[in-house]
Amino acid sequence: MTQSKGVGQAVTFWLPELLHPIQSDEGSTLIKSMSLPHLQTLLSKADVFSAKKATFHQQASYLFHQPECLPVASTMAATQITDYDSTAFWLRVEPLQMVADRDTLVLIPPQDLAITEAESKALISAFNAHFESDRVQLEYGSPQDWYLRIAQPIDIQTVPLEQAAYQSVDGLYPQGNAGTYWHQMMNEVQMLFYTHPVNEARREKGWPEINSIWIWGEGQVKADRLTPRDNACIWSEHPYLQGMAQLTNASAFEVPKNYQAWVESADKTQTQHHLIHLEPPYQTLQNSSKEEWQSFLLELEEQWFSELFKALRQKEITSLFIDLGNQKRYYLTPKHLKRFWRFKKSLTKV
């Protein structure tokens, strides 16, 4: 492959939690039995930096060179709400299931519920009718992405959904001067949704109920706290990353199926910096099997890591930054591949 001036000089390759399973004994044993030569070589020869534990959105903001984490609700609304207003204060409201467990409730996130567009819009309609007198109205982003737009900032501190998922919600409800109001609203919604035809139909079918909401992601975008990225591209289907691109004047595209397809697309952008964010074919690590994880790793080795290795060696990429969710980050330039004294190591040791 000849060098193409359209391919970015700096590539960040991000796949959150890909290597998280190797922290378990079973995952460590599985990874040792696999042949992933290009991934192993890249990580073995790279400069390694420790990464603090952070939420998805904190990591995304860091990897795209933002000085602080962009507000989740406002950033995602930028790409999901047609008449988005960057000056408003936004909250995310996610439909989900609360399951009784002895004397507490455990939160089951929306990705486990297979919520349809019709169900989602029916529940939003019921919510908006019920809270009309409060002038609190939900806006639809997707079946599991709902939003509240508030004209002025409010005093509220919330817990991100990813930290509350599959946990007891005791002690995790909204805090701040407005916290009590939103906690009461969440309780009212449970009663409202329980008797809704959507959940009556789900109970008849033996499906999990959509019987509650989780409020989080509060914030208002501050233009003076954004770092413009006019010469950068984000490759991701995730609305947070797409919204981040919009707010920072970067370009955003869907992720091509493999490296070669990405090169063809990136060649046309004429930008210098690329953040490639991949998502696994399964929803979460919690509901994936070891076979799915192994299969995905092998697919990545063939379609991405082998090609990234070749591109770096041929200087078609001048720097590569890799984050695979094992609380480490790896940085390489073509010179790093000449570190002959660094032998290929197991992924449990890089």
N, C-alpha and C positions, 0 to 999 in steps of 0.2 A: 504494500500500500504506500503510495507516495505521500509525502507530507502535504497537508492541506492547510492553507492559511486560515481557513474558517474554523478549524478545531481550536478550542480554547487553550490558552497557555496553562491555566490552572484548573484542575478538576477535583472537586470534592465528591466522594462517593459515600453515601450514607444509607445504611440499612439498619434501623434501630432494632436492637435485641436479637440480631441474627446469631451472635455467638453467646448469648446469655445462657442457653441450655448447657454449655460445657462446664458451668459452675457446679452442676450436679454430678454425682458419680456415674449415673447412667449416661448422661450426655457426654461426659469426658471419655467414657469407654467407647461410645459410638464414634466420636470424632477421630479417635486414634485408629479406628479400623478403616477409615475412608482415605482415598487418595485425592488430595486437593493441592497438587504441586505448585500451581501458580499463585494461589492465595497464600500458601505457606511460605513461598519464597518472598513474596511482596512484604508480608508482615515480619518475616525474619530479618530482612535487610533494612527495614525502615527505622527512622528515628521514632521512638515511642514516647508518648506523653500520657500522663494519667488524666482521666476525666472525672470530674465530680459527678455524683449522682444527680440527675436533673430530669425534669419532665420533658416530654416530647417537644413542647413549644419552646422551652428554654434552650434545648439543644439546637432546634431549628434556627432560632434567632442568633445563637452564637456562631453556628456554622455559616450563616449568611452575613457575618460581620456587623451585626447590630449591637449597639452599646448596652441594650437591655432587652428583656423579653417583651416582644410586642403583645399588647392585650389580645387575648385569645378570641373573645367574642367579636370585637370590632374588626380584627384582622380577617377572620373567616367570613364575617358578614360582607366585607368588601367585595368578595367574589360570589357570594350566594344571594345577596339581597339586591334587587334591581335598582331601587332608589336609595342606595346606601348613602349615609351621611356621616362623614368622618368626624364631624364635630359633636356627634351625639355620644352618650354613654351607653355602652352595650352590655348585655348579659346573654350568655348561652343558657338555654333551657332544654335539657335532653329528656325525652320520654324513656322510661325504663321500668323495671320491675323491682319492687321491694318484697323480699321473701321473709316471712316470720321465722326466727330461729330462737326458740326459747323466749327470752325476755327482750329481744332486740330485733332489728331489721337488717337484712343483708342486701346490698345493692347489686342487682344484675344489670350490666350495661346494655344499651340498645342494640349493639351488634350481635347479641345472642338472641334477639327476639324476632328477627326477620319482619320488621315493621313495614307495611306497605304504604304507598302514597295515600291511598284512600283512607286507611285507618288513621294515619297521621293527621290529615286535613280534617277528618271528622272530630278528632280529639281537640285539635286547635280551635275549631268552631265552637265546641262546647265550652272550652276554657274562656274564650273571648266573650261569649254571652254571659257567663257566670261572673266574670270580673270587669264587665263593662263599666259599672259604676265607679270602680277604682281607677278607671282609665289605664288599665294595664292590658295590653293587647299583644299576643304572640304573632310573630311573623315567620312564615315557612321558608326554610332554606333547602331542606331535603327531608325524607321521612324521619331521620333521627337528628336533624339539626334545626332547632327552633331558636328564635331570638326575641329579646325584648329591647326596644329602643327607648331610651330615657333622655329627655331634653337636657337635664343637668346631672352632674356627677352625684352619686349617693355614697354614703359611708357603708360599705359592705366588704367583707373579706370572706372568700370562699375557698373550698378545697377542690382541686381539679378532679374531674371524673376519673382519670386513670389512677389516682391515688385512693379513691373511694370504692372503686370497682371490686366486687367480691368481698367487701369488708363490712363489718358492722358500722352503721352510720352514726352510732352514738358518739357525740362529741365532734361530729364532722359537719354539722349544719352551719349555715351562714352566720357570721359574726359581724359586729359593728353596730352602729346606731340603727341601721335599717335591718339588721339581722333577724330580729324578732318577727317583723312583718313578713319577711320571705319564708321563714320557718313555718309560720302559721299558714301561709299560702300553700306550701308544700303539703301540709296536713289536709287542707281543704281539697286540694287536687286529688288526693288519694280517695276521698269519699266520692268526689265527682266522677272520677274515672271508673271506680268500682262498679257503679250501676250503669255505665254507658254501654250501649249496644255493641260497641267494638269488643269490649271485654266479655260481655255475655256470650257473644259468638265464639270467642277464643276459649272460654271455659267449656262450652259444648264440644269443641273439637279437641280438647285436651292440650291446647297450646298455652304457653306462658302468657300471663296477663301483662298489659301495659298499664300499670296501676299507680304510677307516680312520676315525678320529675326530679331532675337535679339541676340546681342553679349554680353557675360558676362562670369563670372566664371574664370577670368584670373589667371594665376599663374604657378609656377614651384615648384614641391615638393622638399623640403629640407630634406634630410635624417637625419640631426642632429637635426631637429625640430620634429621628430616623436618619440612617446613613444611606444616601442615594447610591444605587447600584446600576447606573445606566448601562454599564458595559458588562452586565452579568445576565446569566440565564438560570432559571430554576426549571428542572425537569421533574415533574411530580403531578400526581392526580389529587394530592391532598389539598383541600380548600385553604388550610392555614398557610401552606407554602405558596399557593397561587395568590392568596390575598397579600402575603408579604411581598411578592414580586410586584403586585399592582401598587402597593403603598410606597415602594422604594424605586419605582420607575425601571424595574428590571423586566426582562421578558419571561414568560412562563409557557411551557409546553408539556404535553403528556410524555411519559417516558416511553421511548421506543422499546421494542421487544428484546433487543440485544445491542451489543456495543457497535457492531457494524451499521445497524440501522440508526443508532444515535449519531455516529460520525457523519452519515449522509445528511441528517437533519441539522446537526450543529454546524456543518460546513456552510450552511446558508445564513446563519445568524450573524457571523462576523463579530462575535463577542469574545472576550478574553477569559472570562471566568464562568465556570459551570458548576452548579450544585445538582447532582443526580441523586434523587431520593427514590429508592425502590421499596415496594411493599410485598410481602410474601403472598402466595395464593390463598393461604389460610388466614382467617380473621385475626386471631391472637395466638400467642404461644400456649395459652391456657387450654385452647380447644384444638390444638394441632397434635398429630401423632408423630412419633419418632420417624416413621417412614416418610411422612410429608416433609419433615424438616431435612432429612437426609437427601431426599429427592431435590428439594429446592437448592441445597448447597451444591450438589453436583451440577445442576442446571446453571447456577451462577458461575461455577468454575469454568464451564465450557463456553458460556455465552458472554461473560463479562470479565472475569479475572484473568483468563488466558489472554484475552485481547488487550486488556489494560496493561498487562505485563509487556506484551509485544510493542504496544504504542509508546510506553515509557522507554523501553530499550532503544527504539528507533527515533526517540526524541520528538515524536509527534505530540506527546504530552510533556510539558516541561516540569510539571509538579503534580503530585497526586496525594490527596489527603483522604484517609480512609477512617470511617467510624462505623463499627459493626456492633455497637451496643454492649461491649464487654468492659466498659469503663476505662478504655484505653483508646488513644487515637494515634494514627500512623502516618508519617509524612515521608514522601520519597521524591527524589529527582532522578534523572537518568544515572547520575554518579553513584547513587546508593546501590544500584544493581551490580556495581563493580566491587562491592565489599565481599571479596572471595573468602575472607576469614569468617564470615557469618554464614554458617551452614543452614540449610532448610530445617526448621524445627516443627515439632507438633504444635497444633493450634492451642493446645493446653499450656504451652510454655512461652508463647510469644507475648 
